[in-house]
Amino acid sequence: MWRLVRPDAARALEDEAVRRGLPRYVDVARDRRKAKFLIAKSLPADFQSDDSTGDLWRLHRSLLREYQEFEAEVAAGEAEPEEASPNFLDLKAELAKRIMAECHFCMRRCGVDRLRGERGYCRVGDEFEVSSWFHHLGEEPELVPSGTVFTLGCTIRCIHCQNWSISQWYESGTSMTPFEMAKIVEGLRRGGCRNLNMVGGEPTPYCWLWIETMRLVDVNIPTVWNSNSYYSPETAELLAGFIDVYLLDFKYGNNRCAEEISDAPGYWEACTRNHLMAERYGELLIRVLVLPEHNECCTRPILEWIAKNLRPWTRVNVMFQYRPEWRAYQRRELSRRLRREEMEEALRIAREVGIRNLVWD
Ligand code: SF4
């Protein structure tokens, strides 16, 4: 059925641009290679639950280096993943649980103890709060059909948010445990989805719950981290060796726009750092939503940075679907859709700075 609705998606895994941008993902989606979370389960991690947090991070850093070698050996057919106990994914879960007790998954670093019922800026607690899950046919062609799970809450507050009822808790969700979520993930894969797409709102507050979920998942499914890029260095480390594809928004080309429109101080530094980490430990698909009158202050510096700092065949989706939603009317320039000349200008900038792998080219 989805092949009729999205014939471009049906052909996407053979597409040369997709294969150059996301070679590993294509193989995992086709079940020819193992997803990172399964490989992480096969890497032994010698730790106790009463070890200090500092010791656990030291072990994590050393195992991350080992993980990289192990993944290469598995890819070369020189090693066969077999579940170990405790393993690298267990270690990630333990570290993520400790972050829950003084939350710093995102750059706000609220410091609240979410295991004891406290809630920070995002208002997420210690269980999944799920809006919906389904086979998403509206994503980039290589992702479709995408097993998408929308969770409630977000770490920033874009006044034009198109998912505002989810990100700002205007709807009530379904509470779920990692065990229940694991069954959903397995069902999505068995039902034909190419990947697990963790989105919201924002997946960052749910980092611990997602790791706990994947400890329980047995099917081979590539993980897609669909994020606003405003997560902490600690979260970025936990995602390394866990996430296959980083589907990252690159929202602003300067901190002033990020603060005024999304209440995201220090966005540029967090976003660029997380893109570099994503490229180092996984594969990247970047979304750049063009905003009215923001080509010079945002689109240009974003695309220039990508062209200068990331691999030449990085997939970039320059998006034109902006529409004024939620509180967008608070800013004059965000109260309308894009003009044709603004779209043409964004594409001209992309070509001028040397972006090679545009999703809709
Ligand atoms: S994830 Fe939520 S509670 Fe944790 S630091 Fe970010 S906004 Fe605060």
Residues whose N, C-alpha, C, O or C-beta is under 5 A from the ligand:
A	BS01	SF4	C103 H104 F105 C106 R108 R109 C110 G120 Y121 C122 T155 P205
